[in-house]
Structures are given as structure tokens and as C-alpha cells.
Amino acid sequence: MTTLPSDHIADYLLQLGLPDNLSGLELVSQLQIRHLAEFSFSSINALYGEFLSLEETDVFTRVITNRQGGYCFEHNKIACMALAHLGFKVRPVLARVMVNGLDTNPRTHRMTLLTIAGRDYLIDVGFGVKTPILPLPINHNNSLEQGGNQYQIERKGQAVKVSIQAPEQIDLYEVDLGIVYEGDCDVAHFYSHQHPEAGFVNNLVVSRIDSGQRHLIRNLHYLVWNEHTGEHTQCDITGTQQLQGLLQAHFRLQVSMPVIEKTFAKVYERANQQR
């Protein structure tokens, strides 16, 4: 499934710090938790305007080695490669994002389908601040709680709808379980980070989920939600030095100041145009 050198995957797994005695679904669960805590979701490169290669070594270098962050087509490709390397039966699937209330959106979200012990699960490490933190069982309709969120799974044939019922009610995505090739992901990825009207080309979105804390930068705002207490805090982002400090301290990202300056200017100009 992958031509990525095994030492790259070994380095990725080492950075996750997974215990040696894990196997099966427990190992997958800890990989998902640790990935979300260690490697931040980020639209910075898409907003900056770079072409983002999905060649395996390029993705690994950008997200894992250089810690520039990434989004679903990067994060979930890395997780899928690592799980395949560990011997799990996995393949990519595409989903129709429904957060904006529309069920006619194109399929622009990559996830991983895991089959283990005759059961299917969705693995996601690339949906931003609302990403499920554990595998989602999808063989039948069910409801489950993860980190303060109540998720609803609706299975109809080859389609799986995932929504949050509490503490807020919101549809996340509808997943098509049909066969997906890397070329399908390449097409959706190209639109998502190159089309002038794509969301990540126009919005700064950065998130990290760790130990019950969900950190989010959404354009000119930094928010933190504590899953255990329900407490929310928020502050405005008013300059590039502040943004750089937040990215380093709370998201473990290494982004150069020229990139930060260009992305901040783009977000600030867009915010002024919308006033």
C-alpha cells in the first residue's frame, strides 16, 4: 500500500510514544489519540498558497518532520500508511462534509476505513477541532460518547452519516464506503487547497486535541474548550507575533514569520471586507 521508507513510519510512531504492549483496536485507539495531540490540523499552507504534494515522503516531511501542520488529505494519509505498516486492514474513504448544513457538498474529506475482527471502524485524525478522538464503529446504527461529545452513527448500505447530538447538534459528514483510489484523493485535495473559493484557501483554521482540551484558531480568534468541564475561553488575535506564539505554544507548529505575515494579512483583509 505504501512506498514510504519504513524508517519514516518508525520515526512517526516513535514521536507518538505508543506503549509497547498494545495490539488490535487498543493500539489503533491510542495511535488516533496521540496523533491528534501531537500533530496539529492546520490550513496555513493552503491559505499561504503553496501547492501541497501528496507524494508520501513529501507529506511525511511536511507534517511530521517539519511540523507545519496539515489537513485531512495529509493527516489521514499518514495514519493510513502507518496502520497498514502495522499490519491492519485499512483503506481510504471519502466523505461529504455537512457542517454548513448542506448535504450536497462535494466529497472533500479523507478518512480511513479499518476492518478488524469482522467489524468496520472509521478512523479520523484530520477533521479539525470536532474530530472524533477514537475509532467509530459503523456496522450498525449506534450512539456513543467520546470526550464530552455524543456521536450518532447512521448506517444505510454503503453510506455512513456521523453527527454530534450533544453538547450541540451538528451533522459532521456522510461517508461513502465505496472503493477510493489515491487518484480520487488527489482530485479532491487539489480542489480543497487550490480552488479560489475553497474554505481552507480563505480561512485560517488550526486545531489540536489533547487530554480533554480542544484548541482552535479560527481566523482572528483563539478558542479553548475543556471537554471535562464544558468551560470555553476565547481571545482575539491582533498581530503576527501573537499568532506565532500561539502556534508554537499551543499547537507545536514551526511556521516561518514570512508565512505567518502573509497568512495573517490575508485573514485580516478578508475580515475587514466582511464588516
RODO-2510 file (C-alpha; in nm, 4 decimals, decimal comma):
residues 275
     n   res          X          Y          Z
     1     m     0,0000     0,0000     0,0000
     2     t     0,2874     0,2358     0,0693
     3     t     0,6330     0,3013    -0,0661
     4     l     0,7212     0,5296     0,2243
     5     p     1,0509     0,4140     0,3796
     6     s     0,9860     0,2165     0,6956
     7     d     1,2244     0,4357     0,8970
     8     h     0,9927     0,7346     0,8338
     9     i     0,6994     0,5436     0,9768
    10     a     0,9156     0,4209     1,2646
    11     d     1,0048     0,7831     1,3426
    12     y     0,6368     0,8807     1,3309
    13     l     0,5409     0,6002     1,5688
    14     l     0,8297     0,6915     1,7986
    15     q     0,7086     1,0516     1,8192
    16     l     0,3626     0,9260     1,9126
    17     g     0,5142     0,7485     2,2126
    18     l     0,2840     0,4456     2,1953
    19     p     0,3218     0,1820     2,4688
    20     d     0,4881    -0,1408     2,3523
    21     n     0,2237    -0,3757     2,4905
    22     l    -0,0721    -0,2594     2,2794
    23     s    -0,2378    -0,4502     1,9967
    24     g    -0,5595    -0,4594     1,7977
    25     l    -0,8213    -0,1891     1,8436
    26     e    -0,6495    -0,0617     2,1582
    27     l    -0,3367     0,0142     1,9552
    28     v    -0,5400     0,1918     1,6861
    29     s    -0,7224     0,3961     1,9506
    30     q    -0,4012     0,5129     2,1122
    31     l    -0,2498     0,5986     1,7736
    32     q    -0,5526     0,8166     1,7000
    33     i    -0,5427     0,9884     2,0397
    34     r    -0,1700     1,0524     2,0264
    35     h    -0,1743     1,1755     1,6645
    36     l    -0,4418     1,4336     1,7468
    37     a    -0,2393     1,5511     2,0461
    38     e     0,0982     1,5625     1,8733
    39     f     0,0332     1,6837     1,5177
    40     s    -0,1962     1,9818     1,4650
    41     f    -0,4571     2,0308     1,1980
    42     s    -0,3685     2,3455     1,0024
    43     s    -0,4822     2,5273     0,6878
    44     i    -0,1798     2,7608     0,6910
    45     n    -0,0084     2,6105     0,3859
    46     a    -0,3325     2,6123     0,1854
    47     l    -0,4033     2,9717     0,2888
    48     y    -0,0469     3,0717     0,2040
    49     g    -0,0980     2,9392    -0,1480
    50     e     0,1553     2,6589    -0,1748
    51     f     0,0957     2,3545    -0,3921
    52     l     0,0953     2,0675    -0,1446
    53     s     0,2317     1,7465    -0,2909
    54     l     0,0710     1,4258    -0,1667
    55     e     0,3743     1,2149    -0,2522
    56     e     0,4300     1,0025     0,0550
    57     t     0,7732     1,1339     0,1529
    58     d     0,6622     1,4946     0,0903
    59     v     0,3591     1,4570     0,3174
    60     f     0,5626     1,2949     0,5931
    61     t     0,8366     1,5596     0,5734
    62     r     0,5897     1,8481     0,5785
    63     v     0,3663     1,7279     0,8624
    64     i     0,5839     1,5044     1,0812
    65     t     0,9443     1,6166     1,0311
    66     n     0,8966     1,9900     0,9725
    67     r     0,5819     2,0194     1,1878
    68     q     0,3996     2,2525     0,9510
    69     g     0,0604     2,1002     1,0226
    70     g    -0,1830     1,9813     0,7601
    71     y    -0,5400     1,8815     0,6898
    72     c    -0,7299     1,5605     0,6181
    73     f    -0,5576     1,4593     0,2948
    74     e    -0,2247     1,4783     0,4752
    75     h    -0,3023     1,3619     0,8302
    76     n    -0,5279     1,0733     0,7351
    77     k    -0,2910     0,9548     0,4631
    78     i    -0,0114     0,9352     0,7219
    79     a    -0,2307     0,7459     0,9692
    80     c    -0,3497     0,5077     0,6971
    81     m     0,0083     0,4321     0,5905
    82     a     0,1166     0,3750     0,9497
    83     l    -0,1738     0,1402     1,0237
    84     a    -0,1040    -0,0574     0,7070
    85     h     0,2613    -0,0810     0,8108
    86     l     0,1484    -0,2195     1,1476
    87     g    -0,0463    -0,4927     0,9687
    88     f    -0,4022    -0,3567     0,9902
    89     k    -0,6533    -0,3869     0,7075
    90     v    -0,7207    -0,0272     0,6058
    91     r    -0,8171     0,1742     0,3005
    92     p    -0,9088     0,5381     0,2306
    93     v    -1,2681     0,6578     0,2011
    94     l    -1,4131     0,9973     0,1110
    95     a    -1,6812     1,1918     0,2954
    96     r    -1,9207     1,4726     0,2198
    97     v    -1,8725     1,7417     0,4890
    98     m    -2,2088     1,8681     0,6201
    99     v    -2,1096     2,1134     0,8956
   100     n    -2,2541     2,4054     0,6985
   101     g    -2,5942     2,2357     0,6879
   102     l    -2,5756     2,1331     0,3212
   103     d    -2,5958     1,7685     0,2208
   104     t    -2,4991     1,8455    -0,1399
   105     n    -2,1373     1,9405    -0,0717
   106     p    -1,8693     1,7548    -0,2697
   107     r    -1,6738     1,4719    -0,1064
   108     t    -1,3663     1,6626     0,0103
   109     h    -1,2811     1,4856     0,3354
   110     r    -1,0478     1,1870     0,3500
   111     m    -1,0825     0,9257     0,6255
   112     t    -0,9649     0,5695     0,6872
   113     l    -1,1817     0,2573     0,6941
   114     l    -1,0458    -0,0068     0,9332
   115     t    -1,1686    -0,3663     0,9329
   116     i    -1,0706    -0,5692     1,2363
   117     a    -1,2202    -0,8922     1,3746
   118     g    -1,5016    -0,8693     1,1201
   119     r    -1,6075    -0,5211     1,2262
   120     d    -1,5672    -0,1881     1,0453
   121     y    -1,4496     0,1379     1,2026
   122     l    -1,3871     0,4900     1,0773
   123     i    -1,0537     0,6416     1,1781
   124     d    -1,0144     1,0180     1,1522
   125     v    -0,7196     1,2325     1,2590
   126     g    -0,7876     1,5232     1,0237
   127     f    -1,1219     1,6950     1,0825
   128     g    -1,0050     1,9788     1,2996
   129     v    -1,1431     2,0604     1,6418
   130     k    -1,4514     1,8370     1,6029
   131     t    -1,2539     1,5251     1,5095
   132     p    -1,3632     1,2105     1,6953
   133     i    -1,0789     1,1049     1,9246
   134     l    -1,1428     0,7287     1,8969
   135     p    -1,2433     0,4847     1,6203
   136     l    -1,6129     0,4992     1,5300
   137     p    -1,7853     0,1580     1,4954
   138     i    -2,0078     0,1659     1,1862
   139     n    -2,1520    -0,1828     1,1321
   140     h    -2,4924    -0,0615     1,2504
   141     n    -2,6664     0,2465     1,3872
   142     n    -2,5397     0,3445     1,7298
   143     s    -2,4714     0,6294     1,9682
   144     l    -2,1521     0,6712     2,1686
   145     e    -1,9763     0,9280     2,3835
   146     q    -1,6220     1,0458     2,3240
   147     g    -1,4598     1,3206     2,5260
   148     g    -1,7794     1,5032     2,6116
   149     n    -1,9312     1,4675     2,2638
   150     q    -2,2272     1,2393     2,1956
   151     y    -2,1843     1,0965     1,8449
   152     q    -2,4655     0,9435     1,6393
   153     i    -2,3817     0,6871     1,3687
   154     e    -2,6405     0,6147     1,0973
   155     r    -2,5572     0,3350     0,8526
   156     k    -2,7533     0,2939     0,5292
   157     g    -2,5883     0,0481     0,2938
   158     q    -2,2587     0,1979     0,1791
   159     a    -2,3269     0,5374     0,3375
   160     v    -2,2486     0,6318     0,6973
   161     k    -2,3680     0,9594     0,8463
   162     v    -2,1825     1,0890     1,1527
   163     s    -2,3302     1,3654     1,3664
   164     i    -2,2903     1,5154     1,7120
   165     q    -2,6038     1,5191     1,9262
   166     a    -2,4632     1,6875     2,2395
   167     p    -2,3462     1,9295     2,3716
   168     e    -2,4513     2,0771     2,0363
   169     q    -2,6409     1,9220     1,7485
   170     i    -2,4488     1,9258     1,4231
   171     d    -2,4008     1,6950     1,1255
   172     l    -2,0312     1,6281     1,0605
   173     y    -2,0123     1,4218     0,7424
   174     e    -2,1583     1,1444     0,5311
   175     v    -1,9023     0,8825     0,4350
   176     d    -1,9171     0,6813     0,1132
   177     l    -1,7707     0,3353     0,1816
   178     g    -1,7155     0,2645    -0,1869
   179     i    -1,3680     0,1930    -0,3205
   180     v    -1,1452     0,5014    -0,3281
   181     y    -0,8108     0,5250    -0,5037
   182     e    -0,5294     0,7664    -0,4275
   183     g    -0,6124     0,9420    -0,7537
   184     d    -0,9608     1,0206    -0,6196
   185     c    -0,7996     1,1767    -0,3140
   186     d    -0,5610     1,3746    -0,5336
   187     v    -0,8529     1,5339    -0,7208
   188     a    -1,0419     1,6302    -0,4044
   189     h    -0,7190     1,7516    -0,2422
   190     f    -0,6368     1,9738    -0,5410
   191     y    -0,9757     2,1458    -0,5180
   192     s    -0,9551     2,1802    -0,1406
   193     h    -0,6233     2,3658    -0,1358
   194     q    -0,6075     2,5322    -0,4797
   195     h    -0,9584     2,6432    -0,5767
   196     p    -1,0011     3,0170    -0,5029
   197     e    -1,3341     2,9581    -0,3282
   198     a    -1,2254     2,6583    -0,1176
   199     g    -1,2683     2,7040     0,2565
   200     f    -0,9084     2,6423     0,3560
   201     v    -0,7790     2,8765     0,0859
   202     n    -0,9724     3,1584     0,2527
   203     n    -0,9768     3,0747     0,6239
   204     l    -0,7146     3,0191     0,8897
   205     v    -0,8078     2,7039     1,0810
   206     v    -0,5677     2,5427     1,3287
   207     s    -0,6603     2,2864     1,5949
   208     r    -0,5160     2,0361     1,8412
   209     i    -0,6905     1,7959     2,0793
   210     d    -0,5018     1,6833     2,3898
   211     s    -0,6152     1,5484     2,7285
   212     g    -0,9636     1,6901     2,7085
   213     q    -0,8541     2,0296     2,5795
   214     r    -0,9637     2,1275     2,2289
   215     h    -0,7589     2,4229     2,0993
   216     l    -0,8775     2,6154     1,7949
   217     i    -0,7649     2,9133     1,5905
   218     r    -1,0406     3,0303     1,3602
   219     n    -0,9201     3,3286     1,1579
   220     l    -0,8582     3,6054     1,4160
   221     h    -0,9816     3,4178     1,7238
   222     y    -0,8165     3,1642     1,9555
   223     l    -1,0537     2,9386     2,1494
   224     v    -1,0097     2,6604     2,4054
   225     w    -1,2808     2,4154     2,5082
   226     n    -1,2413     2,1874     2,8090
   227     e    -1,4321     1,8652     2,7382
   228     h    -1,4488     1,7705     3,1058
   229     t    -1,5857     2,0956     3,2473
   230     g    -1,7507     2,2477     2,9399
   231     e    -1,5565     2,5701     3,0017
   232     h    -1,4799     2,7888     2,6993
   233     t    -1,2213     3,0668     2,6739
   234     q    -1,1552     3,2957     2,3797
   235     c    -0,9220     3,5785     2,2818
   236     d    -0,8703     3,7886     1,9706
   237     i    -0,5536     3,7601     1,7625
   238     t    -0,4290     4,1081     1,6823
   239     g    -0,0807     4,0613     1,5354
   240     t     0,1745     3,8286     1,3804
   241     q     0,3926     3,7945     1,6913
   242     q     0,0911     3,6837     1,8942
   243     l    -0,0086     3,4361     1,6225
   244     q     0,3413     3,2908     1,6072
   245     g     0,3460     3,2494     1,9848
   246     l     0,0120     3,0689     1,9832
   247     l     0,1195     2,8363     1,7049
   248     q     0,4349     2,7398     1,8902
   249     a     0,2967     2,7173     2,2440
   250     h    -0,0419     2,5544     2,1891
   251     f    -0,0149     2,3831     1,8508
   252     r     0,3518     2,2732     1,8381
   253     l     0,3866     2,4175     1,4890
   254     q     0,7017     2,5565     1,3321
   255     v     0,5956     2,8234     1,0831
   256     s     0,8297     3,0891     0,9465
   257     m     0,7488     3,4527     1,0072
   258     p     0,7128     3,5365     0,6321
   259     v     0,4447     3,2673     0,6034
   260     i     0,2722     3,3928     0,9189
   261     e     0,2804     3,7524     0,7951
   262     k     0,1245     3,6647     0,4594
   263     t    -0,1477     3,4439     0,6076
   264     f    -0,2318     3,6945     0,8802
   265     a    -0,2566     3,9761     0,6241
   266     k    -0,4904     3,7676     0,4087
   267     v    -0,7174     3,6810     0,7012
   268     y    -0,7135     4,0388     0,8353
   269     e    -0,8036     4,1843     0,4936
   270     r    -1,0873     3,9357     0,4490
   271     a    -1,2215     4,0135     0,7961
   272     n    -1,2286     4,3874     0,7146
   273     q    -1,4087     4,3221     0,3861
   274     q    -1,6834     4,1330     0,5689
   275     r    -1,7526     4,4128     0,8175
***
